[in-house]
Amino acid sequence: MAFFIPPEFGERIGLGITCVLTVMSVMFITTTSLPSTSTITLLAVYYVGALVFTVLPLVVSCVVGYLKALSVRVEAGTQSLGGLVGFL
């Protein structure tokens, strides 16, 4: 859902952070009520997958925002591409 919001809007990052916090809060609430086991449960695998799929769009949005801001600065002539090479 976050990929449908244009990168120039700040709501994209806010939505990603809200989703990550929601998944983590549900994870903390449910893990305290489950009995402890020595094996990895299916619920734990689900939570790891949910975290990956909520953090990935957030990271991509931050990288796209950084590269967009960098390209605007390069077009304006205020920064060379040396910053991009140092970043990569």
N, C-alpha and C positions, 0 to 999 in steps of 0.2 A: 504494500500500500504506500510506503514511503517513496517508492520509485516513481509514482505518478505525480508527486508534488514537484514543481520546478525547483532546481537547486538554488535559485536566487531568493527564495522565501525561507525565512528562519523557522517556519513551522515544521519543516522536514526534520531538522535535528531535534526539535522539541518533541515531535511524535516518536522518534527513535528512542530518546531518553525515557519518555513515559512508558513505552513498551518494555524496555529493559527493566525498569523499576517495577513494573507490574509483574513480569515473569519472576523476578527475584523475590518479590514479596509473597507471591503465591507459593513459591518453592519453600521459603522459610516457614510459612504457616503450615504447610502440609508435612514437611519433614519432622517437625516437632511432635506431630501426632502419630507418626508411623513407628513401629517397633524397629529397633536396631538389628541389622543383619550383617553377616560377613560377606555377602555377595552383592553384586550390583543389580539393583532392581530395574524393571522396565520403566518405572516412573523416573528414576534418575537419568536414564538414557533419554527419555522424552524431554526432561528439563535441559539437558545439555544441548539437544537439538533445537529446542525453543530459544535458548540463549544465543546459539550460533546464528539462527535465522533472524534474530532481532538485533544483534550486534553488527552483523555483516552490512545491512543497509546503512547503519549509522556510520560505520567506518568509511564506506563508499561515499556517503554524502559529505563527510569531512574532507576526503581526498579531492572530490570534485570541486568543492568550494575553495579549497586551497589552490588547486590548479587554475580555476577560473580567476581568482584574485591575482594570481601570479601572471596570467596571460594579460590581464588588464594593465598591470604595472609594466610589463614588457612592451606592450603596445604604446603606452604613454611615454616610454623611454626612461622611466625612473629606476629600472632595475634590469640588469643583464640576465642572460640565461644561466649564468654561473650559479645562481641560487637554486635553480632547478636541478642542475647537475649535482650540486652538493646534497640536495634532498634525496635524490635517487641513489 
